[in-house]
């Protein structure tokens, strides 16, 4: 019989909350500076999106919800969806690069520019992270890899690996949504018509995993066989609900931006907007 899993998550992870609060403060400081210098350039909704993204990440990693994922697979799935499909795109909608860099001390910005100039490998890494193919594979690898039984059990039984898992999902989410959410026109490096195809292909690994969980006739992750059943859901029923949730939620969330981008591409105003460079300064990448 599987050994009961002991939740090692603290009731209120202070480091996570502190990091998110610091990020919010730096962003708001930079956002206000940009608003004072370029009125109207950074609308309020961008700040609201960024703060909403941080809040979603906190709900997934620092709220009581973070403890329930050791008891229910469906809560584990909710947590990861909040990180990758809600928190990550909201953070990117906040156009975080400019406010965060302008919110930091100026000597730090200069140091970052010098560091990138001294190490060409950083520039190559930056170009790699901007490739849509790499972003797609990174996201698919995170989703499939961490749901393999061995990796999943490692994450559920070890607090350290559980945090590594959450960090991987956040990084993968930010990478995945980067080709879709491009706040400034000058960041466009490929046709916007590729975005709907990109989103459609992204549903395939998620659909495969969710279908496997929903239709499998056995419990895939043994840890959930030994957890207390305080909510009256059987381990197999919990697994099927988790698979169904992922299947439906991801499909609709990916469909929405695909429709928006398609409508935008067909808009007559799109031709005029294409190629219009932003007038905002980009301290860390003036030529990107």
C-alpha positions in Angstrom: 0.0 0.0 0.0 1.4 3.4 -0.9 2.9 5.5 1.9 0.8 8.5 2.8 2.1 11.7 1.4 2.9 14.4 3.9 2.4 17.9 2.7 5.6 19.8 3.3 4.3 23.1 2.1 4.2 25.8 4.7 0.8 27.5 5.4 2.1 30.8 4.1 5.3 30.5 2.0 6.9 33.8 2.9 9.7 33.7 0.2 7.1 33.3 -2.6 4.9 36.1 -1.3 7.9 38.4 -0.7 9.3 37.8 -4.2 5.9 38.6 -5.7 5.4 41.8 -3.6 8.9 43.0 -4.6 8.2 42.4 -8.3 4.9 44.3 -7.9 6.6 47.2 -6.2 9.4 47.4 -8.8 6.9 47.2 -11.7 4.6 50.0 -10.2 7.6 52.2 -9.7 8.8 51.8 -13.3 5.2 52.1 -14.6 4.8 55.4 -12.9 8.1 56.7 -14.2 7.1 55.7 -17.8 3.6 57.3 -17.3 5.3 60.6 -16.2 7.7 60.6 -19.2 5.4 59.2 -21.9 1.8 60.0 -20.9 -0.6 57.4 -22.2 2.1 55.0 -23.3 1.5 52.5 -20.4 -2.3 52.3 -19.8 -3.7 51.3 -16.5 -5.0 48.0 -17.8 -1.4 46.8 -18.4 -0.5 47.4 -14.7 -3.8 45.7 -13.7 -2.9 42.7 -15.9 0.5 42.4 -14.4 -0.7 42.6 -10.8 -3.5 40.1 -11.7 -0.9 37.7 -13.1 1.2 37.9 -9.9 -2.0 37.4 -7.8 -2.8 34.3 -9.9 0.7 32.9 -9.3 0.3 33.6 -5.6 -3.0 31.8 -5.4 -1.4 28.8 -7.1 1.8 28.7 -5.0 1.3 30.6 -1.8 -2.4 30.4 -0.9 -4.2 27.4 0.9 -4.8 26.0 -2.6 -1.1 25.1 -2.8 -1.7 22.6 0.0 -4.8 20.9 -1.5 -2.8 19.7 -4.6 -1.2 17.0 -2.3 -4.7 15.6 -1.7 -6.5 16.1 -5.1 -5.1 15.8 -8.6 -7.8 18.2 -9.8 -6.4 20.9 -7.4 -2.9 20.1 -8.6 -4.2 20.7 -12.2 -5.9 23.9 -11.2 -2.7 25.1 -9.7 -0.7 24.5 -12.8 -3.3 26.0 -15.1 -3.3 29.1 -12.9 0.4 29.4 -13.4 0.8 28.6 -17.1 -2.6 29.6 -18.6 -3.7 32.5 -16.4 -0.7 34.0 -14.6 1.9 33.9 -17.3 -0.2 35.6 -20.1 -1.4 38.2 -17.7 2.2 39.0 -16.6 3.2 39.4 -20.3 0.1 41.5 -21.0 1.6 43.9 -18.5 4.5 44.5 -20.8 6.9 43.9 -17.9 10.2 44.5 -19.5 10.0 48.3 -19.6 8.4 48.9 -16.2 10.6 46.5 -14.4 13.8 47.9 -15.9 12.7 51.5 -15.3 11.8 50.5 -11.7 15.3 49.2 -10.9 18.2 51.4 -9.9 19.9 52.9 -12.9 23.2 51.3 -12.1 21.6 47.9 -12.2 20.3 48.6 -15.7 23.8 49.7 -16.9 25.3 46.6 -15.4 22.9 44.4 -17.2 23.7 46.1 -20.5 27.4 45.7 -19.9 26.9 42.0 -19.0 25.1 41.3 -22.2 27.8 43.1 -24.2 30.6 41.2 -22.5 29.1 37.7 -23.0 27.9 37.1 -26.5 26.4 33.8 -25.3 23.7 35.8 -23.5 22.7 37.3 -26.8 22.5 33.9 -28.4 20.4 32.7 -25.5 18.1 35.7 -25.9 17.6 34.9 -29.6 16.9 31.2 -28.8 14.3 32.1 -26.3 12.5 34.3 -28.8 12.1 31.5 -31.3 8.5 30.2 -31.4 9.6 26.6 -32.1 11.7 26.6 -29.0 8.9 28.2 -26.9 6.5 25.5 -28.2 8.8 22.6 -27.3 9.7 24.1 -23.9 6.0 24.3 -23.0 5.2 20.8 -24.3 8.2 19.3 -22.5 7.2 20.9 -19.2 3.6 19.7 -19.4 4.4 16.2 -20.5 7.7 15.8 -18.6 6.3 16.8 -15.2 3.3 14.5 -15.6 5.3 11.4 -16.2 4.6 9.2 -13.1 8.2 9.2 -11.9 8.7 13.0 -12.2 5.2 13.7 -10.8 5.8 11.5 -7.7 9.1 13.2 -7.1 7.4 16.6 -7.2 4.6 15.5 -4.9 6.8 13.9 -2.3 9.7 16.5 -2.2 9.1 20.1 -1.3 12.2 21.3 -3.1 11.3 19.4 -6.3 7.7 20.7 -6.0 9.0 24.3 -6.0 11.3 23.4 -9.0 8.2 22.0 -10.8 6.2 25.2 -10.2 9.2 27.3 -11.4 9.4 25.2 -14.5 5.7 25.7 -15.3 6.0 29.5 -14.8 9.1 29.7 -17.1 7.4 27.5 -19.7 4.3 29.5 -19.5 6.1 32.8 -20.0 8.0 31.3 -23.0 4.9 29.8 -24.5 2.9 33.0 -24.5 5.7 35.3 -25.7 5.1 34.6 -29.4 1.4 35.2 -28.9 1.5 38.3 -26.6 3.9 40.9 -28.1 3.2 44.3 -26.5 5.4 46.3 -28.8 5.2 46.0 -32.6 9.0 46.0 -33.0 9.1 42.7 -31.1 7.4 41.0 -34.1 9.8 38.6 -35.8 7.4 36.5 -37.8 4.0 36.5 -39.4 1.0 37.0 -37.1 -0.8 34.3 -39.2 1.5 31.7 -37.6 -0.1 32.4 -34.2 -3.4 30.5 -34.7 -1.4 27.5 -36.0 1.0 27.8 -33.1 -1.9 27.8 -30.6 -3.6 24.9 -32.4 -0.5 22.7 -32.2 0.0 23.6 -28.6 -3.3 22.0 -27.7 -2.1 18.6 -29.0 0.2 17.6 -26.1 -2.3 18.9 -23.6 -5.1 17.0 -25.3 -3.0 13.8 -25.3 -2.3 14.1 -21.6 -5.8 15.1 -20.6 -7.4 12.3 -22.6 -5.0 9.8 -21.1 -5.9 10.9 -17.6 -9.6 11.1 -18.3 -10.0 7.7 -20.0 -7.4 5.7 -18.1 -9.0 2.9 -16.0 -6.4 3.0 -13.3 -4.9 5.6 -11.0 -1.7 6.9 -12.7 -0.1 8.5 -9.6 0.0 6.2 -6.6 0.5 9.0 -4.1 -3.2 9.9 -4.4 -4.2 6.4 -3.4 -3.0 7.1 0.1 -4.3 10.7 0.6 -7.3 11.4 2.9 -10.5 11.5 0.9 -12.0 14.5 2.7 -14.0 15.6 -0.3 -15.8 12.4 -1.2 -14.1 11.9 -4.5 -12.4 8.6 -5.4 -8.8 8.7 -6.7 -9.9 7.5 -10.1 -12.8 10.0 -10.2 -10.4 12.8 -9.1 -8.0 11.8 -12.0 -10.8 11.8 -14.5 -12.0 15.2 -13.4 -8.5 16.6 -13.6 -8.1 15.3 -17.2 -11.5 16.8 -18.2 -10.7 20.1 -16.6 -7.4 20.4 -18.5 -8.9 19.3 -21.8 -11.8 21.9 -21.7 -9.9 24.8 -20.1 -6.9 24.6 -22.3 -8.9 24.2 -25.5 -11.0 27.3 -24.8 -8.2 29.5 -23.5 -6.1 28.7 -26.5 -9.0 29.2 -28.9 -9.8 32.7 -27.6 -6.5 34.4 -28.6 -6.5 32.5 -31.9 -9.8 34.0 -32.8 -8.7 37.5 -31.6 -5.5 37.3 -33.6 -7.3 36.1 -36.7 -9.8 39.0 -36.5 -7.0 41.4 -35.9 -5.1 40.1 -39.0 -8.2 40.5 -41.1 -8.8 44.1 -39.9 -8.1 46.9 -42.4 -6.2 48.8 -39.7 -3.7 46.0 -39.4 -1.8 47.0 -42.5 -1.3 50.5 -41.2 -0.2 49.3 -37.8 2.3 46.8 -39.1 5.9 48.0 -38.9 5.1 51.0 -36.7 7.9 51.1 -34.1 7.3 52.0 -30.5 8.7 55.3 -29.3 9.4 54.0 -25.8 13.0 53.4 -24.8 14.2 49.8 -24.4 17.2 50.1 -22.0 18.2 46.4 -22.2 17.8 45.8 -25.9 17.8 49.1 -27.9 17.9 47.3 -31.2 15.4 44.5 -30.5 
